[in-house]
Amino acid sequence: MKKFAAAAILIAILAVPAFAADVTVSAFGVYESKYHGCEARIVTPIVNGTADKAEQAKINAKLASDALGLAGEYNRDVSEMLADDPNTEAHLGYISNFEIKTNNARVLAFDVYKLNIAGSSDTKRSFYVIDKSQRRFMTLKGMFKNNADYVSVISKYIKSEMVRRNARENGMFWVNKGDMTPFKAIKADQNFYIDNAGKLVICFDKYEVGPGCIGCPEFIIPETVLHNLRK
């Protein structure tokens, strides 16, 4: 285990530039390990510049805790494999990083993704969206009027789009009775971001609404669907 422990290093802070309002996301640190076919690269993001420092601290603590937890999970899995077979060449990968989806004068949106590779792969994502004009984190619910039934309206549109893609674009979304887990509705806090055109984009994890071959689907919601719901 000494060689394995020595393979894990912490890389210095990496900066990711952001634009207006001094709201930024950057890489606080990176955990890396590579040993006997097992590999990890886990980036810890950190947010700065929002108005609510308590909320910012809470989110940064969660980002750090998630990264540390994933590193711990990787170490436990590798330790167990090495205990079973010290010469194992099993293929195991834990990858976590963040991707900036939008960074303009109005919005900073980024996706923290976690990729677990063990034979096949699984991807989980968490999106963070910041209104730069108010320097505050946005929520899906907060975009709409009080008591607006945004879940039903958006879900209806997405299901119709899934059916259309299945029929015309060889899509494989689970929408029919008998499918793995037929899509019924988005969650009230479904992953989302605002793109550069100001459009709402609803996001799903791998295997959430279809087989792994379709990856992590995203749906741009037309403003005509949302205009009666907006604040």
Secondary structure as UniProt FT lines:
FT   HELIX           2..7
FT   STRAND          9..11
FT   HELIX           20..22
FT   STRAND          24..35
FT   TURN            36..37
FT   STRAND          38..48
FT   HELIX           53..84
FT   TURN            86..87
FT   STRAND          92..103
FT   STRAND          107..117
FT   STRAND          121..131
FT   TURN            132..135
FT   STRAND          136..137
FT   HELIX           141..143
FT   TURN            146..147
FT   HELIX           150..168
FT   TURN            177..178
FT   TURN            188..189
FT   STRAND          192..194
FT   TURN            196..197
FT   STRAND          200..203
FT   TURN            206..208
FT   HELIX           212..214
FT   STRAND          218..221
FT   HELIX           223..226
FT   TURN            227..229
//
